Amino acid sequence: MPNASGPYLVVRREDGFGDVHPLQPGQHLTLGRANTNRIVLKDELCSREHAEVYLAEGRWRVRDLKSLNGTRINGMPLDGDWELSTGDEFEVGRTRFVFVETLDELPDLPTTRPDAGGVSIKKRLGQTRFLTPLPDDSPAPSGPTVAGGKRSLSRDLSLLYRLALDMGSADTYEELVKIVLDGLLEAVPAEVGAIFTMKEGRDLEVTAHRHRDPSIHAYSRVSEFVTNEVLASREAILAEDVSRDRYLRNRESLTSLGATSLICAPINFGNKTLGLIHLYCTDPHKALGPEDLEFTVAVAKQLAAVIQQLRRQESLSFENQALRDQLRVESEIVGDSAVVHEIHDQIARVAPTNATVLIRGESGAGKELVARALHYSSPRKEGPFICLNCAAITETLLESELFGHEKGAFTGATEKKIGKFEAAHRGTIFLDEIGEMGVHTQAKLLRILEGHPFERVGGGQQIQVDVRVVAATNQPLEKNLQEGKFRRDLFFRLQVVEIRVPGLSERKEDVRLLADHFLKRFLRETSRKIRGFTASAYQKLEAYHWPGNVRELRNVVERAVALGRAPMIDASDIWLSSIEAGGPQPSGDGTAVYQPLTLEEIERRHILRTLEHTEWNKSQAAGILKIERSTLDRKIKAFELKPEGN
């Protein structure tokens, strides 16, 4: 016993007290793994400089030194400085210290914390040596001693490694928890195990349970006291039936379960508890020990990471499916006209086959929508849908885009590139504006359509793909054939099935449905409060001849939503393109009337109509015209434009 006067820090053990450290004024008592500390703790759960006890304003205080695993005071995490009082206990790693002014104030031992159900908590654990780096100055740990003899650390590590591999191969949560239970009951002497999943709030649901005796199928929950303690502290607990403790024999025990000891470990990920692991031992000759608790905590931490990964994978799958569903919805051809019904019928008959399809129609009529509908109605719908506009790429680069290239194949080819055909393997490739493809590239495309492999530009490896080709054009390919711009054999190979998409002027009865469809989409995107179109707005939309087809209608509705101020879109909000102002105009019977105007006059009229539409708001008009405000001012001056009445 030291001669120095108090106060003291006394190490508390399960069976009594250990070292006594007197506290001296003017002296900072540091604790940690490093040999420079006054109290050196050879504990891998401790940081090199973990905590310190010091005197300030006549009171002894303890504070954590930003340790990895933290310090606990009276069972709670230490946050900031704590003024110590007699009887306070704080934990540094696996070591507990009691603060007393005199040694006579030490509590009676052994001390346990029983509950009304007869449970005595023997050990708490938030970390495990299996997942914590060993101290730099510590020797490798030897095999731990548990009830029944020596236990091999190498065996535990081998079991953890094998269990981690099995957990990683699980495809579902149910399969995962069964793997974990099997692994735990192989490693620890428990007879019964269960895994609970945290539901909404703090409700726990038994997801899986197992008994070593296969004839026993029922599961009885263990102490609610232990469960609540674990949820509150987020630390694993090793507890025993108090009937095994000679100081608490008069307490009610866990005899109703036949359990002698139990482990309850939280499945923590970040700041969230995903569930609990319950294990209990029923053999009176066996008991769960501290090393079993260490092993269970290691498994719980691995399990939490795998659960989170499974949930993330499931979330991504749902998100992917939602995006596919959204894409499928937006790929629907909106309309109720006879020609639209005919297109739907053609798609339904052609989609299940692998036939090459040639889609014809004016620009903006919706040829890509037909191609998407073909893909997502086919057996290839789970595969990729790759689009390529042949008119948007120069002839020299088109071959590289379609078939890929090797590193160094040409100037600028700094790395290998996968072509569109490889990317579309087991899916569909949509080649828009196929009439713009050069004759040399057409020859390679024909070979692929005939089932032959191809090579990347600058490469020699033969590549075989399984791709359905859907092509589209707004050009008269027959004329290109006569002029030698398009291969005759490729034309007949593409035109296995031909689907014609009519222009919007041929299905005026669909204008209202399309306008409503686009309005709903843009209202979702912008959160604008617009109830719909007025009757005069519908009349204006249906009277127009739509040279830009569905694409033009979409832009008109988008502009009306963006600039409209009233709760309903009126005719004045429907701004039609310059083609209406200076190009063909619908006559009374709906036929187009030609007006012989110069380009300068068309531009003048278009700018004037735009200014009138925006009530001479020049900034807004310049935005619509896609020109600078200064450019608009110059054109107003050049055309001598003035507001009406000036």
VMD Tcl script that draws the C-alpha trace (Angstrom):
set ca {
  {0.00 0.00 0.00}
  {1.56 3.40 -0.95}
  {2.46 5.87 1.78}
  {1.44 8.93 -0.22}
  {-1.77 10.64 0.76}
  {-4.76 10.61 -1.55}
  {-6.48 11.04 -3.80}
  {-5.90 7.84 -5.74}
  {-6.64 6.12 -9.03}
  {-7.20 2.43 -8.38}
  {-7.37 -0.21 -11.12}
  {-10.57 -2.18 -10.87}
  {-10.63 -5.84 -11.88}
  {-13.42 -8.38 -12.13}
  {-12.30 -10.04 -8.92}
  {-11.13 -7.01 -6.94}
  {-8.71 -4.09 -7.21}
  {-5.27 -3.86 -8.73}
  {-2.58 -1.17 -8.89}
  {-3.00 2.02 -6.83}
  {-1.72 5.30 -8.35}
  {-1.52 8.27 -5.97}
  {-2.24 11.68 -7.50}
  {0.20 14.51 -6.71}
  {-0.64 18.23 -7.14}
  {1.27 19.85 -10.01}
  {1.60 16.52 -11.80}
  {-0.26 15.50 -15.00}
  {-0.93 11.77 -14.99}
  {-1.08 10.54 -18.59}
  {-2.36 7.11 -19.66}
  {-1.71 5.22 -22.90}
  {0.38 2.66 -24.78}
  {3.52 4.77 -25.19}
  {6.31 4.22 -22.66}
  {6.42 7.98 -22.04}
  {3.10 7.83 -20.13}
  {3.06 7.71 -16.33}
  {0.58 4.83 -16.55}
  {1.56 2.54 -19.43}
  {-1.23 0.27 -20.64}
  {-0.18 -2.61 -22.87}
  {-3.57 -2.70 -24.54}
  {-4.15 -2.58 -28.30}
  {-7.46 -0.76 -27.71}
  {-5.55 2.18 -26.18}
  {-4.02 4.99 -28.19}
  {-0.38 5.91 -27.62}
  {-1.53 8.91 -25.59}
  {-5.08 8.10 -24.59}
  {-6.17 10.23 -21.60}
  {-4.84 12.35 -18.76}
  {-5.77 13.20 -15.17}
  {-4.77 16.66 -13.89}
  {-5.49 19.16 -11.10}
  {-7.23 22.44 -12.01}
  {-8.79 24.99 -9.63}
  {-8.40 22.59 -6.73}
  {-10.31 19.74 -8.41}
  {-8.97 16.64 -10.16}
  {-10.23 16.23 -13.70}
  {-9.97 13.66 -16.51}
  {-10.07 14.26 -20.24}
  {-9.64 12.21 -23.38}
  {-6.65 13.06 -25.62}
  {-8.50 12.48 -28.91}
  {-7.99 8.74 -28.66}
  {-9.17 6.36 -31.37}
  {-11.60 4.38 -29.20}
  {-12.49 7.09 -26.69}
  {-12.76 7.15 -22.90}
  {-15.86 6.34 -20.85}
  {-16.83 7.88 -17.53}
  {-19.37 6.05 -15.39}
  {-20.42 4.02 -18.44}
  {-20.93 7.01 -20.75}
  {-18.61 8.38 -23.46}
  {-16.39 11.18 -22.14}
  {-16.88 14.43 -24.01}
  {-14.73 17.28 -22.76}
  {-13.22 17.59 -19.26}
  {-14.84 15.76 -16.34}
  {-14.50 16.85 -12.72}
  {-13.86 13.68 -10.71}
  {-15.77 12.82 -7.55}
  {-15.25 9.95 -5.16}
  {-16.46 6.70 -6.68}
  {-16.27 7.87 -10.31}
  {-15.06 5.16 -12.70}
  {-13.52 5.76 -16.10}
  {-12.42 3.23 -18.72}
  {-9.31 3.48 -20.90}
  {-9.30 0.57 -23.34}
  {-9.92 -2.55 -21.27}
  {-8.75 -0.98 -17.98}
  {-11.11 0.61 -15.44}
  {-9.97 3.14 -12.87}
  {-11.79 4.19 -9.69}
  {-11.18 7.67 -8.26}
  {-11.26 7.91 -4.43}
  {-9.99 10.49 -1.94}
  {-8.97 7.74 0.52}
  {-8.60 4.02 0.07}
  {-11.27 3.47 2.70}
  {-13.79 4.81 0.18}
  {-13.27 1.89 -2.21}
  {-16.57 0.04 -2.72}
  {-17.20 -3.47 -1.49}
  {-16.31 -6.21 -3.97}
  {-17.23 -8.00 -6.07}
  {-19.76 -5.60 -7.48}
  {-22.19 -6.56 -10.23}
  {-25.08 -4.88 -11.90}
  {-28.03 -7.25 -11.76}
  {-31.42 -6.60 -13.29}
  {-34.84 -7.74 -12.27}
  {-34.38 -10.74 -14.53}
  {-31.34 -12.00 -12.68}
  {-28.61 -10.94 -15.12}
  {-25.14 -9.93 -14.00}
  {-23.13 -7.99 -16.60}
  {-19.53 -9.18 -16.44}
  {-17.94 -7.29 -19.33}
  {-18.65 -4.59 -21.87}
  {-16.78 -4.24 -25.15}
  {-16.93 -1.65 -27.91}
  {-13.83 -2.73 -29.88}
  {-12.07 -6.00 -30.53}
  {-8.40 -6.92 -30.86}
  {-9.21 -8.76 -34.11}
  {-9.93 -5.43 -35.84}
  {-7.47 -3.18 -33.97}
  {-3.78 -2.77 -34.90}
  {-1.35 -4.13 -32.33}
  {0.81 -1.61 -30.43}
  {4.18 -0.96 -32.02}
  {5.99 -1.97 -28.84}
  {3.82 -4.98 -27.98}
  {4.64 -8.61 -28.68}
  {2.27 -10.71 -30.73}
  {-0.54 -11.99 -28.49}
  {-0.58 -15.59 -27.48}
  {-3.59 -17.85 -27.56}
  {-6.19 -16.80 -24.98}
  {-7.27 -18.99 -22.12}
  {-10.97 -19.73 -21.76}
  {-13.09 -22.20 -19.93}
  {-12.19 -25.65 -21.04}
  {-8.54 -25.01 -21.90}
  {-6.38 -23.16 -24.42}
  {-7.97 -21.46 -27.39}
  {-5.94 -20.78 -30.51}
  {-5.80 -17.22 -31.84}
  {-4.78 -18.56 -35.25}
  {-7.94 -20.70 -35.26}
  {-10.10 -17.64 -34.53}
  {-8.43 -15.64 -37.27}
  {-8.89 -18.53 -39.70}
  {-12.58 -18.75 -38.80}
  {-13.02 -15.00 -39.21}
  {-11.33 -15.07 -42.60}
  {-13.43 -17.98 -43.84}
  {-16.59 -16.41 -42.45}
  {-15.78 -13.11 -44.17}
  {-15.46 -14.91 -47.52}
  {-18.77 -16.73 -46.99}
  {-20.48 -13.48 -45.98}
  {-19.18 -11.76 -49.11}
  {-20.73 -14.46 -51.30}
  {-24.23 -14.03 -49.81}
  {-26.78 -12.70 -52.30}
  {-29.59 -11.95 -49.85}
  {-29.89 -10.71 -46.29}
  {-31.58 -13.92 -45.20}
  {-28.74 -16.01 -46.61}
  {-26.21 -13.72 -44.95}
  {-27.58 -14.02 -41.41}
  {-27.76 -17.81 -41.67}
  {-24.10 -17.92 -42.68}
  {-23.20 -15.72 -39.71}
  {-25.12 -17.86 -37.22}
  {-23.47 -21.03 -38.48}
  {-20.05 -19.40 -38.19}
  {-20.67 -18.12 -34.66}
  {-21.91 -21.43 -33.33}
  {-18.86 -23.11 -34.84}
  {-16.52 -20.68 -33.06}
  {-18.09 -20.19 -29.62}
  {-19.58 -22.70 -27.14}
  {-23.09 -21.20 -27.29}
  {-25.97 -23.59 -27.91}
  {-28.44 -20.96 -29.14}
  {-27.96 -17.97 -31.44}
  {-30.19 -15.38 -33.03}
  {-29.87 -12.26 -35.15}
  {-32.30 -9.39 -34.69}
  {-32.94 -6.71 -37.31}
  {-33.76 -3.15 -36.31}
  {-37.01 -2.01 -37.88}
  {-38.65 1.40 -37.83}
  {-38.11 3.11 -34.50}
  {-36.39 0.73 -32.07}
  {-38.43 -2.38 -32.83}
  {-36.34 -5.55 -33.09}
  {-37.43 -8.47 -35.23}
  {-35.93 -11.97 -35.09}
  {-34.54 -12.52 -38.59}
  {-32.89 -15.89 -37.96}
  {-32.22 -18.19 -35.03}
  {-30.58 -21.55 -34.56}
  {-30.15 -24.19 -31.87}
  {-27.36 -26.78 -31.90}
  {-30.02 -29.41 -31.38}
  {-31.82 -29.56 -34.76}
  {-34.94 -30.94 -33.09}
  {-35.48 -27.65 -31.25}
  {-37.11 -25.03 -33.45}
  {-38.53 -22.56 -30.95}
  {-36.57 -19.51 -29.81}
  {-37.04 -17.64 -26.54}
  {-35.78 -14.08 -26.24}
  {-33.06 -13.39 -23.71}
  {-33.07 -10.61 -21.12}
  {-34.67 -7.33 -22.26}
  {-32.42 -5.64 -19.72}
  {-29.29 -6.69 -21.61}
  {-30.84 -5.72 -24.95}
  {-31.71 -2.24 -23.70}
  {-28.22 -1.84 -22.20}
  {-26.60 -2.71 -25.53}
  {-28.85 -0.38 -27.51}
  {-28.17 2.46 -25.09}
  {-24.38 2.04 -24.90}
  {-23.80 0.61 -28.44}
  {-21.33 -1.81 -26.80}
  {-21.39 -5.59 -26.65}
  {-22.13 -7.23 -23.31}
  {-21.11 -10.53 -21.72}
  {-23.55 -11.45 -18.95}
  {-24.16 -14.44 -16.67}
  {-27.02 -15.93 -14.77}
  {-26.73 -14.42 -11.28}
  {-27.42 -17.83 -9.79}
  {-23.75 -18.59 -10.62}
  {-22.63 -15.66 -8.46}
  {-22.40 -16.49 -4.76}
  {-23.20 -12.88 -3.82}
  {-26.49 -12.91 -5.72}
  {-27.91 -16.37 -5.23}
  {-31.14 -14.95 -3.87}
  {-31.87 -13.20 -7.19}
  {-34.15 -14.65 -9.85}
  {-32.03 -16.39 -12.53}
  {-32.41 -17.24 -16.24}
  {-33.52 -20.77 -15.46}
  {-36.64 -20.31 -17.57}
  {-34.31 -20.23 -20.60}
  {-31.86 -22.72 -19.20}
  {-29.12 -20.19 -19.96}
  {-25.95 -19.89 -17.92}
  {-24.37 -17.01 -19.84}
  {-25.15 -14.83 -22.80}
  {-23.58 -12.40 -25.26}
  {-25.42 -9.53 -26.87}
  {-23.52 -7.55 -29.53}
  {-24.78 -4.58 -31.56}
  {-24.45 -4.57 -35.34}
  {-23.26 -0.99 -35.69}
  {-22.52 0.86 -38.92}
  {-21.47 4.45 -38.37}
  {-23.92 6.03 -35.95}
  {-26.70 3.58 -36.71}
  {-27.50 0.24 -35.06}
  {-28.70 -2.18 -37.73}
  {-29.50 -5.05 -35.38}
  {-28.24 -7.31 -32.58}
  {-26.52 -10.68 -32.21}
  {-27.75 -12.81 -29.29}
  {-25.88 -15.92 -28.14}
  {-26.47 -17.92 -24.99}
  {-24.99 -21.00 -23.41}
  {-27.18 -23.66 -21.80}
  {-24.58 -26.29 -20.86}
  {-23.93 -25.98 -17.08}
  {-20.35 -27.13 -17.67}
  {-19.62 -24.39 -20.19}
  {-19.75 -20.64 -20.15}
  {-19.19 -17.87 -22.66}
  {-16.04 -15.90 -21.87}
  {-14.31 -12.63 -22.78}
  {-12.66 -14.18 -25.85}
  {-16.04 -15.29 -27.14}
  {-17.19 -11.70 -26.70}
  {-14.14 -10.45 -28.66}
  {-14.89 -12.87 -31.50}
  {-18.58 -11.94 -31.61}
  {-17.79 -8.20 -31.76}
  {-15.44 -8.84 -34.70}
  {-18.17 -10.77 -36.53}
  {-20.75 -8.06 -35.76}
  {-18.52 -5.39 -37.29}
  {-17.97 -7.47 -40.42}
  {-21.66 -8.23 -40.61}
  {-22.57 -4.54 -40.40}
  {-20.31 -3.72 -43.36}
  {-21.75 -6.53 -45.48}
  {-25.35 -5.57 -44.59}
  {-24.66 -1.99 -45.62}
  {-23.14 -3.20 -48.88}
  {-26.16 -5.43 -49.57}
  {-28.54 -2.56 -48.85}
  {-26.55 -0.26 -51.12}
  {-26.60 -2.90 -53.84}
  {-30.33 -3.35 -53.41}
  {-30.86 0.41 -53.48}
  {-28.84 0.69 -56.69}
  {-30.87 -2.13 -58.23}
  {-34.13 -0.39 -57.33}
  {-32.77 2.91 -58.65}
  {-31.63 1.23 -61.85}
  {-35.03 -0.37 -62.31}
  {-36.76 2.94 -61.58}
  {-34.61 4.66 -64.19}
  {-35.39 1.91 -66.67}
  {-39.10 2.26 -65.89}
  {-38.86 6.02 -66.26}
  {-37.02 5.63 -69.55}
  {-39.60 3.14 -70.70}
  {-42.44 5.52 -69.85}
  {-40.76 8.41 -71.64}
  {-40.14 6.13 -74.62}
  {-43.85 5.58 -75.16}
  {-45.24 7.09 -78.31}
  {-48.04 9.33 -77.10}
  {-51.13 9.45 -79.30}
  {-54.46 7.88 -80.05}
  {-54.57 8.27 -83.81}
  {-54.88 5.38 -86.21}
  {-51.28 5.76 -87.40}
  {-49.97 5.57 -83.82}
  {-51.99 2.43 -83.20}
  {-50.47 0.96 -86.35}
  {-46.95 1.74 -85.09}
  {-47.73 0.09 -81.75}
  {-48.97 -2.99 -83.58}
  {-45.81 -3.16 -85.69}
  {-43.59 -2.81 -82.61}
  {-45.47 -5.57 -80.79}
  {-44.96 -7.95 -83.72}
  {-41.34 -7.08 -84.49}
  {-39.85 -6.55 -81.00}
  {-39.66 -10.25 -79.97}
  {-37.58 -11.05 -83.07}
  {-33.96 -10.20 -83.94}
  {-34.93 -8.68 -87.29}
  {-33.08 -5.53 -88.38}
  {-35.46 -2.56 -88.48}
  {-35.31 0.57 -90.62}
  {-37.32 3.48 -89.22}
  {-38.28 6.24 -91.62}
  {-39.76 9.63 -90.90}
  {-39.21 13.36 -90.82}
  {-36.78 14.94 -88.38}
  {-38.34 15.34 -84.97}
  {-41.17 12.88 -85.63}
  {-40.05 10.44 -82.90}
  {-37.93 7.81 -84.67}
  {-35.72 7.34 -81.60}
  {-38.81 6.75 -79.45}
  {-39.81 3.93 -81.77}
  {-36.30 2.46 -81.51}
  {-36.42 2.62 -77.70}
  {-39.86 1.02 -77.66}
  {-38.52 -1.81 -79.86}
  {-35.61 -2.38 -77.44}
  {-37.59 -2.27 -74.20}
  {-40.30 -4.52 -75.61}
  {-37.77 -7.12 -76.73}
  {-35.97 -9.96 -74.90}
  {-32.88 -7.69 -74.96}
  {-34.47 -5.11 -72.66}
  {-32.03 -5.90 -69.81}
  {-29.11 -5.24 -72.14}
  {-27.71 -1.86 -73.21}
  {-29.41 0.52 -75.63}
  {-26.73 2.49 -77.49}
  {-27.50 5.47 -79.75}
  {-25.24 7.01 -82.38}
  {-26.10 9.85 -84.75}
  {-24.10 9.15 -87.90}
  {-24.61 12.71 -89.15}
  {-23.03 14.25 -86.05}
  {-19.62 12.62 -86.57}
  {-17.16 13.07 -89.40}
  {-16.50 10.12 -91.68}
  {-12.94 9.76 -90.35}
  {-14.14 9.38 -86.78}
  {-17.34 7.43 -87.41}
  {-15.53 4.13 -87.95}
  {-13.66 4.59 -84.65}
  {-16.92 5.39 -82.84}
  {-18.63 2.31 -84.23}
  {-15.85 -0.27 -83.97}
  {-13.37 1.27 -81.50}
  {-9.64 1.71 -81.94}
  {-6.37 0.56 -80.46}
  {-3.85 2.84 -78.79}
  {-1.72 4.58 -81.41}
  {-4.03 3.66 -84.31}
  {-4.01 7.28 -85.47}
  {-2.95 10.70 -84.27}
  {-4.78 11.45 -81.04}
  {-5.49 7.77 -80.18}
  {-3.71 7.91 -76.83}
  {-5.52 4.89 -75.40}
  {-7.64 1.95 -76.44}
  {-11.32 2.74 -76.99}
  {-14.30 0.37 -77.01}
  {-16.64 1.01 -79.94}
  {-20.42 1.33 -79.85}
  {-20.92 -2.19 -81.19}
  {-18.90 -3.72 -78.36}
  {-20.73 -1.54 -75.83}
  {-24.08 -2.75 -77.22}
  {-23.24 -6.46 -76.86}
  {-26.44 -8.43 -76.12}
  {-28.43 -5.24 -76.53}
  {-29.54 -2.88 -79.28}
  {-27.65 -0.25 -81.25}
  {-29.64 2.59 -82.83}
  {-27.95 4.19 -85.84}
  {-29.71 7.46 -86.53}
  {-29.28 9.25 -89.87}
  {-27.86 6.08 -91.45}
  {-27.97 7.77 -94.85}
  {-25.03 9.98 -93.81}
  {-22.71 6.99 -93.32}
  {-19.81 6.75 -95.77}
  {-19.57 3.87 -98.23}
  {-16.39 2.43 -96.65}
  {-18.02 2.26 -93.19}
  {-21.17 0.81 -94.78}
  {-19.11 -2.18 -95.94}
  {-17.93 -2.98 -92.40}
  {-21.47 -2.53 -91.06}
  {-22.79 -4.98 -93.65}
  {-20.30 -7.64 -92.52}
  {-21.48 -7.30 -88.92}
  {-25.10 -7.57 -89.99}
  {-24.20 -10.78 -91.80}
  {-22.73 -12.21 -88.59}
  {-19.02 -11.70 -89.28}
  {-16.57 -10.48 -86.60}
  {-14.82 -7.12 -86.90}
  {-11.57 -5.51 -85.78}
  {-10.92 -2.25 -83.99}
  {-9.22 0.44 -86.00}
  {-5.51 -0.31 -85.87}
  {-6.12 -3.72 -84.26}
  {-5.89 -7.33 -85.39}
  {-8.08 -9.12 -82.84}
  {-11.36 -10.51 -84.19}
  {-14.34 -9.32 -82.12}
  {-17.72 -11.06 -82.28}
  {-20.80 -9.31 -80.91}
  {-24.45 -10.13 -80.47}
  {-26.23 -6.88 -81.34}
  {-29.58 -5.98 -82.83}
  {-29.34 -3.09 -85.28}
  {-32.10 -0.52 -85.61}
  {-31.44 2.24 -88.15}
  {-33.29 5.44 -88.96}
  {-33.23 8.02 -91.70}
  {-35.16 11.04 -92.95}
  {-33.56 10.80 -96.39}
  {-34.85 9.05 -99.52}
  {-32.38 6.15 -99.53}
  {-33.61 5.03 -102.94}
  {-32.26 8.28 -104.41}
  {-28.94 7.74 -102.58}
  {-28.79 4.27 -104.16}
  {-29.13 5.73 -107.64}
  {-26.42 8.30 -106.91}
  {-24.06 5.65 -105.51}
  {-24.04 7.13 -102.02}
  {-25.56 4.09 -100.35}
  {-24.82 0.40 -100.87}
  {-27.67 -1.58 -102.41}
  {-26.85 -4.74 -100.43}
  {-26.81 -2.80 -97.14}
  {-30.12 -1.15 -97.99}
  {-31.86 -4.50 -98.43}
  {-30.13 -5.89 -95.31}
  {-31.39 -2.96 -93.21}
  {-34.89 -2.96 -94.68}
  {-35.88 -6.36 -93.28}
  {-38.68 -4.55 -91.46}
  {-39.58 -0.94 -92.19}
  {-41.57 1.24 -89.81}
  {-42.73 4.63 -91.00}
  {-43.24 7.36 -88.39}
  {-45.65 10.01 -89.69}
  {-45.08 13.70 -89.12}
  {-47.25 15.52 -86.59}
  {-49.14 17.25 -89.39}
  {-50.47 13.81 -90.37}
  {-51.88 13.11 -86.93}
  {-53.28 16.43 -85.75}
  {-55.67 14.56 -83.42}
  {-52.64 13.72 -81.24}
  {-51.52 17.34 -80.73}
  {-53.66 17.86 -77.64}
  {-52.52 14.59 -76.02}
  {-48.88 15.39 -76.74}
  {-49.23 18.93 -75.38}
  {-50.73 17.61 -72.14}
  {-47.99 14.97 -71.91}
  {-45.18 17.53 -72.25}
  {-46.92 19.94 -69.89}
  {-47.05 17.34 -67.11}
  {-43.37 16.53 -67.61}
  {-42.21 20.15 -67.44}
  {-44.45 20.89 -64.46}
  {-42.74 18.02 -62.59}
  {-39.33 19.41 -63.51}
  {-40.07 23.05 -62.67}
  {-42.71 22.74 -59.89}
  {-44.72 25.47 -61.63}
  {-48.41 25.85 -60.67}
  {-50.10 25.69 -64.08}
  {-53.45 23.95 -64.39}
  {-53.44 23.38 -68.15}
  {-54.22 24.96 -71.53}
  {-57.09 27.25 -72.38}
  {-59.42 26.38 -75.27}
  {-57.85 29.10 -77.44}
  {-54.37 27.68 -76.73}
  {-55.51 24.23 -77.89}
  {-57.03 25.74 -81.02}
  {-53.79 27.54 -81.85}
  {-51.75 24.37 -81.35}
  {-54.06 22.27 -83.50}
  {-54.21 24.87 -86.31}
  {-50.42 24.98 -86.73}
  {-48.80 22.71 -89.34}
  {-45.77 21.69 -87.14}
  {-42.89 21.54 -89.62}
  {-40.61 20.60 -86.70}
  {-42.95 17.78 -85.67}
  {-43.09 16.47 -82.08}
  {-39.73 18.01 -81.21}
  {-41.05 21.47 -82.08}
  {-44.23 20.92 -80.04}
  {-42.13 19.88 -77.06}
  {-40.07 23.07 -77.30}
  {-43.18 25.23 -77.63}
  {-44.70 23.75 -74.46}
  {-41.42 24.05 -72.57}
  {-41.15 27.72 -73.52}
  {-44.76 28.37 -72.46}
  {-44.13 26.77 -69.06}
  {-40.92 28.74 -68.57}
  {-42.35 32.13 -69.52}
  {-46.04 31.80 -68.65}
  {-47.35 33.94 -65.78}
  {-51.01 32.96 -65.57}
  {-52.43 29.80 -63.96}
  {-53.46 28.62 -67.45}
  {-51.45 28.63 -70.67}
  {-53.27 30.88 -73.14}
  {-52.87 31.40 -76.87}
  {-50.63 34.40 -76.19}
  {-48.20 32.08 -74.39}
  {-47.92 29.82 -77.43}
  {-44.99 31.21 -79.34}
  {-44.54 29.49 -82.70}
  {-41.31 29.51 -84.67}
  {-40.19 31.87 -87.40}
  {-41.43 29.37 -89.94}
  {-44.93 30.49 -88.94}
  {-44.00 34.16 -89.28}
  {-42.23 34.05 -92.62}
  {-42.61 30.60 -94.06}
  {-45.58 28.56 -95.19}
  {-48.75 29.60 -93.40}
  {-51.84 27.48 -92.90}
  {-54.75 28.78 -94.91}
  {-58.32 28.54 -93.88}
  {-58.61 24.97 -95.06}
  {-55.38 23.97 -93.30}
  {-53.23 23.75 -96.46}
  {-49.87 25.54 -96.53}
  {-49.67 28.83 -98.47}
  {-46.26 29.91 -99.81}
  {-45.12 33.49 -99.27}
  {-42.24 34.72 -101.48}
  {-40.16 36.58 -98.87}
  {-36.46 37.37 -98.62}
  {-34.42 36.01 -95.74}
  {-33.96 39.55 -94.49}
  {-37.73 40.08 -94.36}
  {-38.22 36.73 -92.58}
  {-35.61 37.74 -89.99}
  {-37.20 41.19 -89.53}
  {-40.67 39.69 -88.99}
  {-39.32 37.03 -86.66}
  {-37.52 39.55 -84.44}
  {-40.58 41.82 -84.39}
  {-42.90 38.97 -83.40}
  {-40.49 37.92 -80.67}
  {-40.34 41.46 -79.26}
  {-44.14 41.71 -79.34}
  {-44.42 38.34 -77.62}
  {-42.15 39.55 -74.78}
  {-43.83 42.98 -74.69}
  {-40.54 44.48 -75.85}
  {-38.51 42.97 -73.03}
  {-35.24 42.97 -74.93}
  {-33.32 40.73 -72.53}
  {-36.06 38.10 -72.67}
  {-36.31 38.38 -76.46}
  {-32.54 38.04 -76.86}
  {-32.69 34.88 -74.73}
  {-35.37 33.36 -76.97}
  {-33.49 34.34 -80.14}
  {-30.22 32.98 -78.67}
  {-28.32 36.18 -79.49}
  {-26.56 38.83 -77.41}
  {-28.55 41.83 -76.19}
  {-26.16 44.17 -78.08}
  {-26.77 42.17 -81.30}
  {-30.52 42.55 -80.84}
  {-30.16 46.31 -80.35}
  {-28.23 46.58 -83.62}
  {-30.85 44.60 -85.54}
  {-33.68 46.70 -84.06}
  {-31.89 49.81 -85.28}
  {-31.10 48.29 -88.69}
  {-34.67 47.12 -89.28}
  {-36.08 50.35 -87.75}
  {-38.33 48.32 -85.43}
  {-40.52 50.19 -82.95}
  {-43.24 49.17 -80.47}
  {-46.74 49.48 -81.82}
  {-48.10 52.98 -81.32}
  {-44.70 54.70 -81.32}
}
mol new
graphics top color blue
foreach p $ca { graphics top sphere $p radius 0.5 }
foreach p [lrange $ca 0 end-1] q [lrange $ca 1 end] { graphics top cylinder $p $q radius 0.2 }
display resetview
